[in-house]
């Protein structure tokens, strides 16, 4: 292949019917574009974030056929005929998904950049395992990096959402998850 053919191949457009968040989208894009690029740039679904673009941080995670996939590593041209779910597709009409509610109520999202990837990964976990242990949640979210939260509220948010989804109305997150740790001397019976 000479350099002129190579240049033409780099800009080759393809047209695909992508099923995103339950809706069909006929769209054209360069054959080498990742699913992340197409979601954000062609479909204006900007909830999925650019992170490392090396498949190491998890910020670009979406669900493909119900499984978490790093959209920065997935060629969009190969996604035709598959069900793609982004964070925008988690809501049911105007109602937040229980994971979104729990994260908002607990303050589990600080800057929010990693949150969409974490939410869709947690959604896949809870659909497969409605009553995960803390260790199972940690393992499921191991590929999603967060630089702000320290993960405690994220884990508690997933646990609370799981309880809500199971109909366990008796579950409440730890008091510290909502109000923070007590100040030194507060609540200490020895003070």
C-alpha positions in Angstrom: 0.0 0.0 0.0 1.5 3.3 -1.0 1.3 6.4 1.2 -1.6 7.8 -0.8 -3.7 4.6 -0.3 -2.8 4.6 3.4 -3.9 8.2 3.8 -7.2 7.5 2.1 -7.7 4.4 4.3 -7.2 6.5 7.5 -10.2 8.7 6.6 -12.5 6.0 5.3 -16.0 6.7 6.5 -18.3 3.8 7.5 -22.0 4.0 8.3 -23.5 1.9 11.1 -26.8 1.5 12.9 -25.8 1.6 16.5 -28.4 0.7 19.2 -27.6 3.1 22.1 -29.7 3.3 25.2 -32.5 1.5 23.5 -32.6 3.8 20.5 -31.3 3.2 17.0 -28.8 5.7 15.7 -27.7 5.7 12.0 -24.3 7.4 12.0 -21.2 7.8 9.9 -17.7 8.0 11.3 -14.1 7.3 10.4 -13.5 3.5 10.4 -10.7 3.9 13.1 -12.9 5.8 15.6 -13.4 4.3 19.0 -16.9 3.8 20.4 -16.0 6.5 22.9 -15.3 9.0 20.1 -18.5 8.2 18.3 -20.7 8.4 21.5 -19.3 11.8 22.4 -18.7 13.4 19.0 -21.4 11.9 16.7 -24.2 11.1 19.2 -23.5 13.9 21.7 -23.7 11.5 24.6 -21.0 13.2 26.7 -21.6 11.3 30.0 -19.0 8.8 28.9 -15.7 10.5 29.6 -12.3 10.6 27.9 -9.7 9.5 30.5 -6.4 7.8 29.8 -7.5 6.4 26.4 -5.3 3.4 27.2 -7.9 1.2 28.9 -6.5 1.7 32.4 -8.8 4.2 34.2 -12.4 3.0 33.5 -13.8 6.5 33.0 -15.0 5.5 29.5 -16.8 2.3 30.6 -20.1 1.6 28.9 -22.2 -1.6 28.8 -22.2 -3.6 25.6 -24.8 -6.4 25.8 -24.9 -5.9 29.5 -21.2 -6.2 30.1 -18.8 -3.5 31.1 -16.5 -2.5 28.2 -13.8 0.2 27.9 -15.2 2.3 25.0 -11.8 3.8 24.3 -10.6 0.4 23.2 -13.7 -0.7 21.3 -13.9 0.1 17.6 -17.3 1.7 17.0 -17.5 -0.1 13.6 -17.7 -3.4 15.4 -20.6 -2.4 17.6 -23.5 -2.7 15.1 -26.1 -5.2 16.3 -25.1 -4.9 19.9 -26.9 -3.1 22.7 -24.9 -0.2 24.1 -25.8 1.4 27.4 -24.2 4.7 28.6 -24.8 6.5 31.9 -27.5 8.5 30.1 -29.4 5.3 29.5 -29.6 4.4 33.2 -32.6 6.7 34.0 -36.1 5.5 33.6 -37.9 8.5 32.1 -37.3 11.3 34.7 -36.5 8.8 37.5 -32.9 8.2 38.5 -31.6 4.7 38.7 -31.2 3.6 42.3 -27.4 3.8 41.9 -27.7 7.3 40.7 -30.0 8.2 43.6 -27.7 6.6 46.2 -24.6 8.3 44.8 -26.3 11.7 44.9 -27.7 11.1 48.4 -24.3 10.0 49.8 -22.1 12.4 47.9 -20.3 9.5 46.3 -19.4 11.6 43.3 -17.1 14.5 44.0 -15.7 15.9 40.8 -17.9 13.3 39.0 -15.4 12.5 36.2 -15.1 8.8 37.0 -18.8 8.5 38.1 -20.4 7.4 34.8 -18.0 4.5 34.3 -18.4 3.4 38.0 -22.2 3.7 37.7 -22.5 1.5 34.6 -20.0 -1.0 36.0 -22.0 -1.2 39.2 -25.2 -1.6 37.2 -23.8 -4.6 35.5 -22.7 -6.1 38.8 -26.1 -5.6 40.4 -28.0 -7.1 37.4 -25.8 -10.2 37.7 -25.6 -10.3 41.5 -28.3 -8.4 43.4 -26.7 -9.0 46.8 -22.9 -8.6 46.4 -20.5 -8.7 49.3 -18.2 -5.7 49.8 -15.4 -7.7 48.4 -17.4 -8.5 45.2 -18.2 -4.8 44.8 -14.5 -3.9 45.2 -13.5 -6.6 42.6 -16.1 -5.4 40.1 -15.0 -1.8 40.4 -11.3 -2.6 40.4 -10.9 -1.2 36.9 -12.5 2.1 37.7 -10.1 4.7 39.2 -11.3 7.6 41.3 -8.8 10.3 42.5 -11.2 12.2 44.7 -13.4 10.1 47.0 -11.3 7.4 48.6 -13.9 4.9 47.4 -15.8 4.5 50.8 -18.9 6.4 49.7 -18.8 4.7 46.3 -18.9 1.3 47.9 -21.6 2.3 50.4 -23.6 3.8 47.5 -23.5 0.5 45.6 -24.5 -1.4 48.8 -27.4 1.0 49.4 -28.6 0.8 45.8 -28.4 -3.0 45.9 -30.6 -3.0 49.0 -33.1 -0.6 47.4 -33.3 -2.7 44.2 -33.9 -5.8 46.3 -36.7 -4.0 48.2 -34.7 -4.1 51.5 -36.2 -1.0 53.1 -34.5 -1.8 56.4 -31.0 -1.1 55.1 -29.5 2.2 55.9 -26.0 3.3 55.0 -23.7 3.9 58.0 -24.3 7.2 59.8 -20.8 8.3 58.9 -21.6 7.8 55.2 -24.1 10.6 55.4 -22.8 12.8 58.2 -19.1 12.1 58.1 -16.9 10.9 61.0 -17.5 12.5 64.3 -15.0 15.1 65.5 -12.5 13.9 68.1 -14.3 13.7 71.4 -17.8 13.6 69.9 -19.7 10.4 70.7 -16.7 9.2 72.8 -18.0 7.8 76.1 -14.5 8.2 77.6 -14.3 12.0 77.1 
